[in-house]
């Protein structure tokens, strides 16, 4: 097993990390739901309204 060396040689892609976190949030929400997630539920998990409000405030 190879492990990345400690010392900061790994490159972090902050956009990719954010996308991975959002995917994880969707997976958790979907596994907790009784049925399929509605579009409104997906928007809530992804915080679409908050992002739009922040973009409008710029």
C-alpha positions in Angstrom: 0.0 0.0 0.0 1.3 3.4 -1.0 0.6 6.5 1.1 1.2 10.1 0.0 4.2 11.4 1.8 3.6 13.9 4.6 5.1 17.2 3.7 2.8 19.0 1.4 3.6 17.3 -1.9 0.0 16.4 -2.6 -2.0 18.9 -4.7 -5.4 19.9 -3.5 -8.1 20.8 -5.9 -10.6 22.8 -3.8 -13.3 22.6 -6.5 -13.0 18.9 -6.7 -13.1 18.5 -3.0 -16.2 20.7 -2.8 -17.9 18.5 -5.5 -17.0 15.3 -3.6 -18.5 16.8 -0.4 -21.7 17.7 -2.2 -21.9 14.1 -3.7 -21.5 12.7 -0.3 -24.2 14.9 1.1 -26.5 13.7 -1.7 -25.7 10.1 -1.0 -26.4 10.5 2.7 -29.8 12.3 2.0 -30.8 9.6 -0.6 -30.0 6.8 1.8 -32.0 8.4 4.6 -35.0 9.0 2.3 -38.0 6.7 2.1 -38.5 7.4 -1.7 -36.5 9.1 -4.4 -35.4 12.6 -3.6 -37.5 15.4 -5.1 -35.9 18.2 -7.1 -36.7 20.5 -4.2 -35.0 18.1 -1.8 -31.9 17.9 -4.0 -31.7 21.7 -4.2 -32.0 21.9 -0.4 -29.2 19.4 0.1 -27.0 21.2 -2.4 -27.9 24.6 -0.8 -29.0 26.0 -4.2 -31.0 28.9 -2.6 -28.1 29.9 -0.5 -25.8 30.0 -3.5 -28.2 32.0 -5.5 -28.6 34.5 -2.6 -24.9 34.8 -2.3 -24.5 35.3 -6.0 -27.2 38.0 -6.0 -25.4 39.8 -3.2 -22.2 40.1 -5.2 
